Amino acid sequence: MTANPILLQKKYSRVIENFAKKQKISLDEALKFFYYSEVYQLMRDGVSDMHCMSDMYLAEELQKEYSEKQFIGENHR
């Protein structure tokens, strides 16, 4: 299923804002992370109707991915 591009852009902005608040990072940092995330790729491609999930759920998924990448980054220093 594909989403309306305008609605999808609005969804992205809400998810990024929720993620930034939860992670206590700037909107700019959250935006940069989002567009390189697996969550974004799944939403963009319509996989498993990820774009139909709630904003909070998607922000939590981003948090998990962010934490995993932070952990991996710390272990490779």
PDB file of N, CA, C, O and CB in Angstrom:
ATOM      1  N   MET A   1       0.845  -1.175   0.000  1.00  0.00           N
ATOM      2  CA  MET A   1       0.000   0.000   0.000  1.00  0.00           C
ATOM      3  C   MET A   1       0.891   1.240   0.000  1.00  0.00           C
ATOM      4  O   MET A   1       1.880   1.293   0.732  1.00  0.00           O
ATOM      5  CB  MET A   1      -0.962  -0.003   1.221  1.00  0.00           C
ATOM      6  N   THR A   2       0.555   2.214  -0.798  1.00  0.00           N
ATOM      7  CA  THR A   2       1.328   3.446  -0.829  1.00  0.00           C
ATOM      8  C   THR A   2       0.542   4.568  -0.173  1.00  0.00           C
ATOM      9  O   THR A   2      -0.686   4.621  -0.249  1.00  0.00           O
ATOM     10  CB  THR A   2       1.702   3.821  -2.272  1.00  0.00           C
ATOM     11  N   ALA A   3       1.264   5.447   0.460  1.00  0.00           N
ATOM     12  CA  ALA A   3       0.632   6.568   1.156  1.00  0.00           C
ATOM     13  C   ALA A   3       0.701   7.816   0.287  1.00  0.00           C
ATOM     14  O   ALA A   3       1.563   7.939  -0.583  1.00  0.00           O
ATOM     15  CB  ALA A   3       1.310   6.823   2.526  1.00  0.00           C
ATOM     16  N   ASN A   4      -0.206   8.721   0.535  1.00  0.00           N
ATOM     17  CA  ASN A   4      -0.184  10.013  -0.134  1.00  0.00           C
ATOM     18  C   ASN A   4       1.128  10.709   0.255  1.00  0.00           C
ATOM     19  O   ASN A   4       1.429  10.829   1.443  1.00  0.00           O
ATOM     20  CB  ASN A   4      -1.446  10.886   0.256  1.00  0.00           C
ATOM     21  N   PRO A   5       1.907  11.167  -0.724  1.00  0.00           N
ATOM     22  CA  PRO A   5       3.219  11.767  -0.417  1.00  0.00           C
ATOM     23  C   PRO A   5       3.151  12.952   0.551  1.00  0.00           C
ATOM     24  O   PRO A   5       4.032  13.108   1.397  1.00  0.00           O
ATOM     25  CB  PRO A   5       3.875  12.220  -1.696  1.00  0.00           C
ATOM     26  N   ILE A   6       2.137  13.771   0.439  1.00  0.00           N
ATOM     27  CA  ILE A   6       2.019  14.927   1.338  1.00  0.00           C
ATOM     28  C   ILE A   6       1.736  14.463   2.760  1.00  0.00           C
ATOM     29  O   ILE A   6       2.325  14.976   3.712  1.00  0.00           O
ATOM     30  CB  ILE A   6       0.904  15.885   0.857  1.00  0.00           C
ATOM     31  N   LEU A   7       0.842  13.500   2.905  1.00  0.00           N
ATOM     32  CA  LEU A   7       0.542  12.971   4.239  1.00  0.00           C
ATOM     33  C   LEU A   7       1.755  12.268   4.839  1.00  0.00           C
ATOM     34  O   LEU A   7       2.005  12.343   6.042  1.00  0.00           O
ATOM     35  CB  LEU A   7      -0.646  12.004   4.175  1.00  0.00           C
ATOM     36  N   LEU A   8       2.496  11.590   3.982  1.00  0.00           N
ATOM     37  CA  LEU A   8       3.688  10.894   4.448  1.00  0.00           C
ATOM     38  C   LEU A   8       4.742  11.885   4.940  1.00  0.00           C
ATOM     39  O   LEU A   8       5.394  11.628   5.952  1.00  0.00           O
ATOM     40  CB  LEU A   8       4.264  10.020   3.331  1.00  0.00           C
ATOM     41  N   GLN A   9       4.920  12.999   4.254  1.00  0.00           N
ATOM     42  CA  GLN A   9       5.865  14.023   4.692  1.00  0.00           C
ATOM     43  C   GLN A   9       5.466  14.586   6.058  1.00  0.00           C
ATOM     44  O   GLN A   9       6.321  14.825   6.911  1.00  0.00           O
ATOM     45  CB  GLN A   9       5.946  15.154   3.655  1.00  0.00           C
ATOM     46  N   LYS A  10       4.171  14.796   6.258  1.00  0.00           N
ATOM     47  CA  LYS A  10       3.689  15.288   7.554  1.00  0.00           C
ATOM     48  C   LYS A  10       3.931  14.250   8.645  1.00  0.00           C
ATOM     49  O   LYS A  10       4.291  14.590   9.771  1.00  0.00           O
ATOM     50  CB  LYS A  10       2.189  15.640   7.479  1.00  0.00           C
ATOM     51  N   LYS A  11       3.731  12.994   8.302  1.00  0.00           N
ATOM     52  CA  LYS A  11       3.979  11.907   9.253  1.00  0.00           C
ATOM     53  C   LYS A  11       5.456  11.894   9.642  1.00  0.00           C
ATOM     54  O   LYS A  11       5.792  11.783  10.821  1.00  0.00           O
ATOM     55  CB  LYS A  11       3.559  10.534   8.650  1.00  0.00           C
ATOM     56  N   TYR A  12       6.338  12.007   8.645  1.00  0.00           N
ATOM     57  CA  TYR A  12       7.769  12.047   8.927  1.00  0.00           C
ATOM     58  C   TYR A  12       8.090  13.152   9.927  1.00  0.00           C
ATOM     59  O   TYR A  12       8.825  12.924  10.888  1.00  0.00           O
ATOM     60  CB  TYR A  12       8.565  12.255   7.633  1.00  0.00           C
ATOM     61  N   SER A  13       7.549  14.337   9.709  1.00  0.00           N
ATOM     62  CA  SER A  13       7.877  15.470  10.588  1.00  0.00           C
ATOM     63  C   SER A  13       7.405  15.219  12.021  1.00  0.00           C
ATOM     64  O   SER A  13       8.102  15.571  12.973  1.00  0.00           O
ATOM     65  CB  SER A  13       7.243  16.765  10.049  1.00  0.00           C
ATOM     66  N   ARG A  14       6.225  14.612  12.179  1.00  0.00           N
ATOM     67  CA  ARG A  14       5.737  14.316  13.535  1.00  0.00           C
ATOM     68  C   ARG A  14       6.614  13.261  14.210  1.00  0.00           C
ATOM     69  O   ARG A  14       6.928  13.376  15.394  1.00  0.00           O
ATOM     70  CB  ARG A  14       4.268  13.834  13.490  1.00  0.00           C
ATOM     71  N   VAL A  15       7.001  12.249  13.467  1.00  0.00           N
ATOM     72  CA  VAL A  15       7.836  11.182  14.022  1.00  0.00           C
ATOM     73  C   VAL A  15       9.194  11.749  14.427  1.00  0.00           C
ATOM     74  O   VAL A  15       9.703  11.436  15.503  1.00  0.00           O
ATOM     75  CB  VAL A  15       8.010  10.026  12.998  1.00  0.00           C
ATOM     76  N   ILE A  16       9.776  12.575  13.575  1.00  0.00           N
ATOM     77  CA  ILE A  16      11.078  13.189  13.881  1.00  0.00           C
ATOM     78  C   ILE A  16      10.982  14.056  15.126  1.00  0.00           C
ATOM     79  O   ILE A  16      11.865  14.016  15.983  1.00  0.00           O
ATOM     80  CB  ILE A  16      11.577  14.031  12.689  1.00  0.00           C
ATOM     81  N   GLU A  17       9.931  14.827  15.229  1.00  0.00           N
ATOM     82  CA  GLU A  17       9.751  15.687  16.401  1.00  0.00           C
ATOM     83  C   GLU A  17       9.608  14.855  17.679  1.00  0.00           C
ATOM     84  O   GLU A  17      10.235  15.167  18.691  1.00  0.00           O
ATOM     85  CB  GLU A  17       8.516  16.589  16.217  1.00  0.00           C
ATOM     86  N   ASN A  18       8.793  13.804  17.640  1.00  0.00           N
ATOM     87  CA  ASN A  18       8.630  12.930  18.811  1.00  0.00           C
ATOM     88  C   ASN A  18       9.943  12.259  19.185  1.00  0.00           C
ATOM     89  O   ASN A  18      10.284  12.163  20.364  1.00  0.00           O
ATOM     90  CB  ASN A  18       7.559  11.865  18.541  1.00  0.00           C
ATOM     91  N   PHE A  19      10.671  11.799  18.190  1.00  0.00           N
ATOM     92  CA  PHE A  19      11.959  11.146  18.420  1.00  0.00           C
ATOM     93  C   PHE A  19      12.946  12.114  19.071  1.00  0.00           C
ATOM     94  O   PHE A  19      13.631  11.748  20.026  1.00  0.00           O
ATOM     95  CB  PHE A  19      12.534  10.610  17.096  1.00  0.00           C
ATOM     96  N   ALA A  20      13.023  13.341  18.564  1.00  0.00           N
ATOM     97  CA  ALA A  20      13.939  14.343  19.122  1.00  0.00           C
ATOM     98  C   ALA A  20      13.613  14.624  20.587  1.00  0.00           C
ATOM     99  O   ALA A  20      14.512  14.725  21.422  1.00  0.00           O
ATOM    100  CB  ALA A  20      13.872  15.648  18.306  1.00  0.00           C
ATOM    101  N   LYS A  21      12.330  14.750  20.890  1.00  0.00           N
ATOM    102  CA  LYS A  21      11.922  15.007  22.277  1.00  0.00           C
ATOM    103  C   LYS A  21      12.283  13.844  23.186  1.00  0.00           C
ATOM    104  O   LYS A  21      12.839  14.045  24.266  1.00  0.00           O
ATOM    105  CB  LYS A  21      10.420  15.273  22.351  1.00  0.00           C
ATOM    106  N   LYS A  22      11.969  12.630  22.752  1.00  0.00           N
ATOM    107  CA  LYS A  22      12.242  11.449  23.576  1.00  0.00           C
ATOM    108  C   LYS A  22      13.744  11.252  23.796  1.00  0.00           C
ATOM    109  O   LYS A  22      14.176  10.876  24.885  1.00  0.00           O
ATOM    110  CB  LYS A  22      11.641  10.197  22.923  1.00  0.00           C
ATOM    111  N   GLN A  23      14.530  11.510  22.753  1.00  0.00           N
ATOM    112  CA  GLN A  23      15.968  11.270  22.813  1.00  0.00           C
ATOM    113  C   GLN A  23      16.732  12.477  23.358  1.00  0.00           C
ATOM    114  O   GLN A  23      17.929  12.397  23.635  1.00  0.00           O
ATOM    115  CB  GLN A  23      16.491  10.910  21.434  1.00  0.00           C
ATOM    116  N   LYS A  24      16.014  13.602  23.506  1.00  0.00           N
ATOM    117  CA  LYS A  24      16.612  14.852  23.987  1.00  0.00           C
ATOM    118  C   LYS A  24      17.782  15.286  23.094  1.00  0.00           C
ATOM    119  O   LYS A  24      18.873  15.604  23.566  1.00  0.00           O
ATOM    120  CB  LYS A  24      17.091  14.690  25.443  1.00  0.00           C
ATOM    121  N   ILE A  25      17.503  15.284  21.776  1.00  0.00           N
ATOM    122  CA  ILE A  25      18.478  15.735  20.790  1.00  0.00           C
ATOM    123  C   ILE A  25      17.830  16.836  19.955  1.00  0.00           C
ATOM    124  O   ILE A  25      16.614  17.023  20.004  1.00  0.00           O
ATOM    125  CB  ILE A  25      18.968  14.550  19.885  1.00  0.00           C
ATOM    126  N   SER A  26      18.626  17.550  19.206  1.00  0.00           N
ATOM    127  CA  SER A  26      18.090  18.627  18.375  1.00  0.00           C
ATOM    128  C   SER A  26      17.266  18.059  17.221  1.00  0.00           C
ATOM    129  O   SER A  26      17.439  16.908  16.819  1.00  0.00           O
ATOM    130  CB  SER A  26      19.231  19.507  17.833  1.00  0.00           C
ATOM    131  N   LEU A  27      16.388  18.876  16.711  1.00  0.00           N
ATOM    132  CA  LEU A  27      15.595  18.461  15.551  1.00  0.00           C
ATOM    133  C   LEU A  27      16.504  18.170  14.363  1.00  0.00           C
ATOM    134  O   LEU A  27      16.242  17.252  13.587  1.00  0.00           O
ATOM    135  CB  LEU A  27      14.561  19.547  15.180  1.00  0.00           C
ATOM    136  N   ASP A  28      17.565  18.945  14.224  1.00  0.00           N
ATOM    137  CA  ASP A  28      18.503  18.747  13.122  1.00  0.00           C
ATOM    138  C   ASP A  28      19.169  17.382  13.215  1.00  0.00           C
ATOM    139  O   ASP A  28      19.274  16.667  12.219  1.00  0.00           O
ATOM    140  CB  ASP A  28      19.563  19.853  13.116  1.00  0.00           C
ATOM    141  N   GLU A  29      19.617  17.023  14.409  1.00  0.00           N
ATOM    142  CA  GLU A  29      20.254  15.716  14.616  1.00  0.00           C
ATOM    143  C   GLU A  29      19.242  14.588  14.385  1.00  0.00           C
ATOM    144  O   GLU A  29      19.567  13.568  13.777  1.00  0.00           O
ATOM    145  CB  GLU A  29      20.851  15.619  16.049  1.00  0.00           C
ATOM    146  N   ALA A  30      18.024  14.780  14.871  1.00  0.00           N
ATOM    147  CA  ALA A  30      16.973  13.779  14.681  1.00  0.00           C
ATOM    148  C   ALA A  30      16.643  13.600  13.204  1.00  0.00           C
ATOM    149  O   ALA A  30      16.437  12.480  12.738  1.00  0.00           O
ATOM    150  CB  ALA A  30      15.712  14.175  15.455  1.00  0.00           C
ATOM    151  N   LEU A  31      16.593  14.703  12.474  1.00  0.00           N
ATOM    152  CA  LEU A  31      16.309  14.663  11.040  1.00  0.00           C
ATOM    153  C   LEU A  31      17.393  13.905  10.298  1.00  0.00           C
ATOM    154  O   LEU A  31      17.102  13.054   9.457  1.00  0.00           O
ATOM    155  CB  LEU A  31      16.177  16.078  10.476  1.00  0.00           C
ATOM    156  N   LYS A  32      18.641  14.214  10.610  1.00  0.00           N
ATOM    157  CA  LYS A  32      19.769  13.526   9.958  1.00  0.00           C
ATOM    158  C   LYS A  32      19.720  12.025  10.231  1.00  0.00           C
ATOM    159  O   LYS A  32      19.922  11.215   9.326  1.00  0.00           O
ATOM    160  CB  LYS A  32      21.116  14.108  10.447  1.00  0.00           C
ATOM    161  N   PHE A  33      19.454  11.664  11.472  1.00  0.00           N
ATOM    162  CA  PHE A  33      19.395  10.241  11.804  1.00  0.00           C
ATOM    163  C   PHE A  33      18.229   9.568  11.090  1.00  0.00           C
ATOM    164  O   PHE A  33      18.377   8.479  10.537  1.00  0.00           O
ATOM    165  CB  PHE A  33      19.269  10.047  13.322  1.00  0.00           C
ATOM    166  N   PHE A  34      17.080  10.216  11.104  1.00  0.00           N
ATOM    167  CA  PHE A  34      15.869   9.639  10.515  1.00  0.00           C
ATOM    168  C   PHE A  34      16.067   9.257   9.054  1.00  0.00           C
ATOM    169  O   PHE A  34      15.705   8.153   8.648  1.00  0.00           O
ATOM    170  CB  PHE A  34      14.714  10.618  10.634  1.00  0.00           C
ATOM    171  N   TYR A  35      16.633  10.151   8.272  1.00  0.00           N
ATOM    172  CA  TYR A  35      16.740   9.888   6.841  1.00  0.00           C
ATOM    173  C   TYR A  35      17.775   8.827   6.481  1.00  0.00           C
ATOM    174  O   TYR A  35      17.844   8.408   5.326  1.00  0.00           O
ATOM    175  CB  TYR A  35      17.072  11.153   6.130  1.00  0.00           C
ATOM    176  N   TYR A  36      18.568   8.390   7.431  1.00  0.00           N
ATOM    177  CA  TYR A  36      19.484   7.269   7.203  1.00  0.00           C
ATOM    178  C   TYR A  36      19.047   6.009   7.961  1.00  0.00           C
ATOM    179  O   TYR A  36      19.771   5.014   7.994  1.00  0.00           O
ATOM    180  CB  TYR A  36      20.903   7.661   7.624  1.00  0.00           C
ATOM    181  N   SER A  37      17.871   6.063   8.558  1.00  0.00           N
ATOM    182  CA  SER A  37      17.409   4.953   9.395  1.00  0.00           C
ATOM    183  C   SER A  37      16.669   3.883   8.596  1.00  0.00           C
ATOM    184  O   SER A  37      16.175   4.121   7.494  1.00  0.00           O
ATOM    185  CB  SER A  37      16.508   5.477  10.491  1.00  0.00           C
ATOM    186  N   GLU A  38      16.615   2.707   9.191  1.00  0.00           N
ATOM    187  CA  GLU A  38      15.830   1.612   8.621  1.00  0.00           C
ATOM    188  C   GLU A  38      14.339   1.932   8.712  1.00  0.00           C
ATOM    189  O   GLU A  38      13.567   1.555   7.830  1.00  0.00           O
ATOM    190  CB  GLU A  38      16.142   0.280   9.346  1.00  0.00           C
ATOM    191  N   VAL A  39      13.938   2.618   9.764  1.00  0.00           N
ATOM    192  CA  VAL A  39      12.533   2.997   9.940  1.00  0.00           C
ATOM    193  C   VAL A  39      12.069   3.834   8.751  1.00  0.00           C
ATOM    194  O   VAL A  39      10.998   3.598   8.193  1.00  0.00           O
ATOM    195  CB  VAL A  39      12.333   3.781  11.266  1.00  0.00           C
ATOM    196  N   TYR A  40      12.890   4.814   8.371  1.00  0.00           N
ATOM    197  CA  TYR A  40      12.539   5.656   7.221  1.00  0.00           C
ATOM    198  C   TYR A  40      12.418   4.809   5.955  1.00  0.00           C
ATOM    199  O   TYR A  40      11.465   4.962   5.191  1.00  0.00           O
ATOM    200  CB  TYR A  40      13.593   6.772   7.020  1.00  0.00           C
ATOM    201  N   GLN A  41      13.367   3.932   5.737  1.00  0.00           N
ATOM    202  CA  GLN A  41      13.352   3.102   4.532  1.00  0.00           C
ATOM    203  C   GLN A  41      12.094   2.242   4.469  1.00  0.00           C
ATOM    204  O   GLN A  41      11.485   2.100   3.409  1.00  0.00           O
ATOM    205  CB  GLN A  41      14.597   2.212   4.482  1.00  0.00           C
ATOM    206  N   LEU A  42      11.713   1.677   5.594  1.00  0.00           N
ATOM    207  CA  LEU A  42      10.518   0.840   5.628  1.00  0.00           C
ATOM    208  C   LEU A  42       9.256   1.665   5.389  1.00  0.00           C
ATOM    209  O   LEU A  42       8.348   1.237   4.677  1.00  0.00           O
ATOM    210  CB  LEU A  42      10.420   0.109   6.966  1.00  0.00           C
ATOM    211  N   MET A  43       9.211   2.844   5.988  1.00  0.00           N
ATOM    212  CA  MET A  43       8.049   3.720   5.781  1.00  0.00           C
ATOM    213  C   MET A  43       7.965   4.165   4.327  1.00  0.00           C
ATOM    214  O   MET A  43       6.904   4.100   3.705  1.00  0.00           O
ATOM    215  CB  MET A  43       8.123   4.952   6.707  1.00  0.00           C
ATOM    216  N   ARG A  44       9.089   4.614   3.797  1.00  0.00           N
ATOM    217  CA  ARG A  44       9.153   5.116   2.431  1.00  0.00           C
ATOM    218  C   ARG A  44       8.727   4.052   1.416  1.00  0.00           C
ATOM    219  O   ARG A  44       8.023   4.338   0.448  1.00  0.00           O
ATOM    220  CB  ARG A  44      10.563   5.600   2.119  1.00  0.00           C
ATOM    221  N   ASP A  45       9.173   2.820   1.663  1.00  0.00           N
ATOM    222  CA  ASP A  45       8.896   1.731   0.732  1.00  0.00           C
ATOM    223  C   ASP A  45       7.549   1.053   0.976  1.00  0.00           C
ATOM    224  O   ASP A  45       7.146   0.182   0.205  1.00  0.00           O
ATOM    225  CB  ASP A  45       9.990   0.710   0.818  1.00  0.00           C
ATOM    226  N   GLY A  46       6.853   1.446   2.038  1.00  0.00           N
ATOM    227  CA  GLY A  46       5.550   0.878   2.336  1.00  0.00           C
ATOM    228  C   GLY A  46       5.608  -0.552   2.862  1.00  0.00           C
ATOM    229  O   GLY A  46       4.620  -1.283   2.792  1.00  0.00           O
ATOM    230  N   VAL A  47       6.766  -0.951   3.388  1.00  0.00           N
ATOM    231  CA  VAL A  47       6.936  -2.306   3.897  1.00  0.00           C
ATOM    232  C   VAL A  47       6.105  -2.489   5.162  1.00  0.00           C
ATOM    233  O   VAL A  47       6.164  -1.669   6.079  1.00  0.00           O
ATOM    234  CB  VAL A  47       8.427  -2.605   4.178  1.00  0.00           C
ATOM    235  N   SER A  48       5.344  -3.551   5.201  1.00  0.00           N
ATOM    236  CA  SER A  48       4.501  -3.898   6.356  1.00  0.00           C
ATOM    237  C   SER A  48       3.611  -2.743   6.795  1.00  0.00           C
ATOM    238  O   SER A  48       3.220  -2.666   7.960  1.00  0.00           O
ATOM    239  CB  SER A  48       5.370  -4.336   7.522  1.00  0.00           C
ATOM    240  N   ASP A  49       3.294  -1.858   5.879  1.00  0.00           N
ATOM    241  CA  ASP A  49       2.456  -0.693   6.183  1.00  0.00           C
ATOM    242  C   ASP A  49       2.979   0.081   7.389  1.00  0.00           C
ATOM    243  O   ASP A  49       2.205   0.542   8.228  1.00  0.00           O
ATOM    244  CB  ASP A  49       1.017  -1.131   6.437  1.00  0.00           C
ATOM    245  N   MET A  50       4.295   0.216   7.464  1.00  0.00           N
ATOM    246  CA  MET A  50       4.916   0.951   8.574  1.00  0.00           C
ATOM    247  C   MET A  50       4.354   2.364   8.692  1.00  0.00           C
ATOM    248  O   MET A  50       4.224   2.898   9.793  1.00  0.00           O
ATOM    249  CB  MET A  50       6.437   1.011   8.389  1.00  0.00           C
ATOM    250  N   HIS A  51       4.026   2.959   7.561  1.00  0.00           N
ATOM    251  CA  HIS A  51       3.498   4.326   7.581  1.00  0.00           C
ATOM    252  C   HIS A  51       2.130   4.411   8.251  1.00  0.00           C
ATOM    253  O   HIS A  51       1.649   5.504   8.549  1.00  0.00           O
ATOM    254  CB  HIS A  51       3.407   4.866   6.167  1.00  0.00           C
ATOM    255  N   CYS A  52       1.502   3.255   8.487  1.00  0.00           N
ATOM    256  CA  CYS A  52       0.194   3.223   9.158  1.00  0.00           C
ATOM    257  C   CYS A  52       0.330   3.141  10.681  1.00  0.00           C
ATOM    258  O   CYS A  52      -0.653   3.308  11.402  1.00  0.00           O
ATOM    259  CB  CYS A  52      -0.627   2.035   8.651  1.00  0.00           C
ATOM    260  N   MET A  53       1.534   2.885  11.166  1.00  0.00           N
ATOM    261  CA  MET A  53       1.753   2.780  12.607  1.00  0.00           C
ATOM    262  C   MET A  53       1.660   4.163  13.251  1.00  0.00           C
ATOM    263  O   MET A  53       1.809   5.182  12.577  1.00  0.00           O
ATOM    264  CB  MET A  53       3.128   2.133  12.906  1.00  0.00           C
ATOM    265  N   SER A  54       1.415   4.186  14.550  1.00  0.00           N
ATOM    266  CA  SER A  54       1.285   5.469  15.249  1.00  0.00           C
ATOM    267  C   SER A  54       2.620   6.201  15.270  1.00  0.00           C
ATOM    268  O   SER A  54       3.683   5.589  15.164  1.00  0.00           O
ATOM    269  CB  SER A  54       0.770   5.257  16.689  1.00  0.00           C
ATOM    270  N   ASP A  55       2.545   7.509  15.408  1.00  0.00           N
ATOM    271  CA  ASP A  55       3.743   8.341  15.476  1.00  0.00           C
ATOM    272  C   ASP A  55       4.627   7.926  16.649  1.00  0.00           C
ATOM    273  O   ASP A  55       5.849   7.851  16.521  1.00  0.00           O
ATOM    274  CB  ASP A  55       3.360   9.822  15.599  1.00  0.00           C
ATOM    275  N   MET A  56       4.003   7.659  17.781  1.00  0.00           N
ATOM    276  CA  MET A  56       4.763   7.280  18.976  1.00  0.00           C
ATOM    277  C   MET A  56       5.465   5.933  18.786  1.00  0.00           C
ATOM    278  O   MET A  56       6.614   5.768  19.197  1.00  0.00           O
ATOM    279  CB  MET A  56       3.834   7.221  20.199  1.00  0.00           C
ATOM    280  N   TYR A  57       4.785   4.983  18.172  1.00  0.00           N
ATOM    281  CA  TYR A  57       5.398   3.677  17.913  1.00  0.00           C
ATOM    282  C   TYR A  57       6.634   3.850  17.032  1.00  0.00           C
ATOM    283  O   TYR A  57       7.687   3.277  17.309  1.00  0.00           O
ATOM    284  CB  TYR A  57       4.381   2.714  17.240  1.00  0.00           C
ATOM    285  N   LEU A  58       6.497   4.640  15.972  1.00  0.00           N
ATOM    286  CA  LEU A  58       7.611   4.850  15.054  1.00  0.00           C
ATOM    287  C   LEU A  58       8.758   5.594  15.733  1.00  0.00           C
ATOM    288  O   LEU A  58       9.925   5.306  15.469  1.00  0.00           O
ATOM    289  CB  LEU A  58       7.142   5.621  13.822  1.00  0.00           C
ATOM    290  N   ALA A  59       8.438   6.542  16.598  1.00  0.00           N
ATOM    291  CA  ALA A  59       9.476   7.253  17.354  1.00  0.00           C
ATOM    292  C   ALA A  59      10.210   6.284  18.281  1.00  0.00           C
ATOM    293  O   ALA A  59      11.426   6.382  18.443  1.00  0.00           O
ATOM    294  CB  ALA A  59       8.857   8.419  18.173  1.00  0.00           C
ATOM    295  N   GLU A  60       9.481   5.358  18.883  1.00  0.00           N
ATOM    296  CA  GLU A  60      10.101   4.354  19.754  1.00  0.00           C
ATOM    297  C   GLU A  60      11.005   3.416  18.944  1.00  0.00           C
ATOM    298  O   GLU A  60      12.077   3.030  19.410  1.00  0.00           O
ATOM    299  CB  GLU A  60       9.017   3.540  20.497  1.00  0.00           C
ATOM    300  N   GLU A  61      10.576   3.057  17.750  1.00  0.00           N
ATOM    301  CA  GLU A  61      11.401   2.217  16.881  1.00  0.00           C
ATOM    302  C   GLU A  61      12.689   2.952  16.503  1.00  0.00           C
ATOM    303  O   GLU A  61      13.765   2.357  16.454  1.00  0.00           O
ATOM    304  CB  GLU A  61      10.616   1.814  15.607  1.00  0.00           C
ATOM    305  N   LEU A  62      12.562   4.241  16.241  1.00  0.00           N
ATOM    306  CA  LEU A  62      13.750   5.056  15.953  1.00  0.00           C
ATOM    307  C   LEU A  62      14.679   5.094  17.155  1.00  0.00           C
ATOM    308  O   LEU A  62      15.897   5.014  17.001  1.00  0.00           O
ATOM    309  CB  LEU A  62      13.347   6.486  15.554  1.00  0.00           C
ATOM    310  N   GLN A  63      14.110   5.217  18.357  1.00  0.00           N
ATOM    311  CA  GLN A  63      14.917   5.223  19.584  1.00  0.00           C
ATOM    312  C   GLN A  63      15.712   3.927  19.706  1.00  0.00           C
ATOM    313  O   GLN A  63      16.897   3.945  20.037  1.00  0.00           O
ATOM    314  CB  GLN A  63      14.020   5.417  20.827  1.00  0.00           C
ATOM    315  N   LYS A  64      15.055   2.809  19.439  1.00  0.00           N
ATOM    316  CA  LYS A  64      15.742   1.512  19.517  1.00  0.00           C
ATOM    317  C   LYS A  64      16.901   1.462  18.530  1.00  0.00           C
ATOM    318  O   LYS A  64      18.009   1.052  18.875  1.00  0.00           O
ATOM    319  CB  LYS A  64      14.758   0.354  19.239  1.00  0.00           C
ATOM    320  N   GLU A  65      16.631   1.885  17.300  1.00  0.00           N
ATOM    321  CA  GLU A  65      17.662   1.875  16.278  1.00  0.00           C
ATOM    322  C   GLU A  65      18.809   2.823  16.653  1.00  0.00           C
ATOM    323  O   GLU A  65      19.979   2.488  16.464  1.00  0.00           O
ATOM    324  CB  GLU A  65      17.064   2.266  14.919  1.00  0.00           C
ATOM    325  N   TYR A  66      18.479   3.985  17.175  1.00  0.00           N
ATOM    326  CA  TYR A  66      19.472   4.971  17.591  1.00  0.00           C
ATOM    327  C   TYR A  66      20.353   4.391  18.694  1.00  0.00           C
ATOM    328  O   TYR A  66      21.577   4.510  18.646  1.00  0.00           O
ATOM    329  CB  TYR A  66      18.786   6.269  18.072  1.00  0.00           C
ATOM    330  N   SER A  67      19.732   3.769  19.678  1.00  0.00           N
ATOM    331  CA  SER A  67      20.476   3.171  20.793  1.00  0.00           C
ATOM    332  C   SER A  67      21.393   2.058  20.310  1.00  0.00           C
ATOM    333  O   SER A  67      22.536   1.953  20.756  1.00  0.00           O
ATOM    334  CB  SER A  67      19.512   2.628  21.850  1.00  0.00           C
ATOM    335  N   GLU A  68      20.895   1.229  19.401  1.00  0.00           N
ATOM    336  CA  GLU A  68      21.708   0.136  18.860  1.00  0.00           C
ATOM    337  C   GLU A  68      22.923   0.687  18.118  1.00  0.00           C
ATOM    338  O   GLU A  68      24.032   0.174  18.267  1.00  0.00           O
ATOM    339  CB  GLU A  68      20.866  -0.750  17.919  1.00  0.00           C
ATOM    340  N   LYS A  69      22.714   1.717  17.331  1.00  0.00           N
ATOM    341  CA  LYS A  69      23.828   2.286  16.564  1.00  0.00           C
ATOM    342  C   LYS A  69      24.810   2.998  17.480  1.00  0.00           C
ATOM    343  O   LYS A  69      26.012   2.982  17.214  1.00  0.00           O
ATOM    344  CB  LYS A  69      23.307   3.258  15.498  1.00  0.00           C
ATOM    345  N   GLN A  70      24.332   3.621  18.550  1.00  0.00           N
ATOM    346  CA  GLN A  70      25.221   4.254  19.533  1.00  0.00           C
ATOM    347  C   GLN A  70      26.063   3.190  20.216  1.00  0.00           C
ATOM    348  O   GLN A  70      27.264   3.373  20.417  1.00  0.00           O
ATOM    349  CB  GLN A  70      24.408   5.060  20.585  1.00  0.00           C
ATOM    350  N   PHE A  71      25.429   2.073  20.574  1.00  0.00           N
ATOM    351  CA  PHE A  71      26.121   0.968  21.257  1.00  0.00           C
ATOM    352  C   PHE A  71      27.197   0.382  20.341  1.00  0.00           C
ATOM    353  O   PHE A  71      28.323   0.140  20.776  1.00  0.00           O
ATOM    354  CB  PHE A  71      25.111  -0.140  21.684  1.00  0.00           C
ATOM    355  N   ILE A  72      26.852   0.160  19.089  1.00  0.00           N
ATOM    356  CA  ILE A  72      27.802  -0.397  18.134  1.00  0.00           C
ATOM    357  C   ILE A  72      28.976   0.569  17.929  1.00  0.00           C
ATOM    358  O   ILE A  72      30.133   0.153  17.864  1.00  0.00           O
ATOM    359  CB  ILE A  72      27.103  -0.695  16.786  1.00  0.00           C
ATOM    360  N   GLY A  73      28.655   1.873  17.829  1.00  0.00           N
ATOM    361  CA  GLY A  73      29.689   2.878  17.658  1.00  0.00           C
ATOM    362  C   GLY A  73      30.661   2.931  18.824  1.00  0.00           C
ATOM    363  O   GLY A  73      31.863   3.118  18.630  1.00  0.00           O
ATOM    364  N   GLU A  74      30.145   2.768  20.030  1.00  0.00           N
ATOM    365  CA  GLU A  74      30.987   2.798  21.223  1.00  0.00           C
ATOM    366  C   GLU A  74      31.901   1.587  21.283  1.00  0.00           C
ATOM    367  O   GLU A  74      33.029   1.684  21.765  1.00  0.00           O
ATOM    368  CB  GLU A  74      30.129   2.865  22.478  1.00  0.00           C
ATOM    369  N   ASN A  75      31.424   0.451  20.801  1.00  0.00           N
ATOM    370  CA  ASN A  75      32.213  -0.782  20.854  1.00  0.00           C
ATOM    371  C   ASN A  75      33.241  -0.882  19.745  1.00  0.00           C
ATOM    372  O   ASN A  75      34.080  -1.782  19.770  1.00  0.00           O
ATOM    373  CB  ASN A  75      31.305  -1.969  20.792  1.00  0.00           C
ATOM    374  N   HIS A  76      33.199   0.013  18.776  1.00  0.00           N
ATOM    375  CA  HIS A  76      34.164  -0.023  17.683  1.00  0.00           C
ATOM    376  C   HIS A  76      35.197   1.100  17.784  1.00  0.00           C
ATOM    377  O   HIS A  76      35.877   1.403  16.804  1.00  0.00           O
ATOM    378  CB  HIS A  76      33.439   0.064  16.353  1.00  0.00           C
ATOM    379  N   ARG A  77      35.317   1.698  18.924  1.00  0.00           N
ATOM    380  CA  ARG A  77      36.291   2.788  19.104  1.00  0.00           C
ATOM    381  C   ARG A  77      37.607   2.240  19.579  1.00  0.00           C
ATOM    382  O   ARG A  77      38.553   2.999  19.789  1.00  0.00           O
ATOM    383  CB  ARG A  77      35.773   3.836  20.096  1.00  0.00           C
TER     384      ARG A  77
END
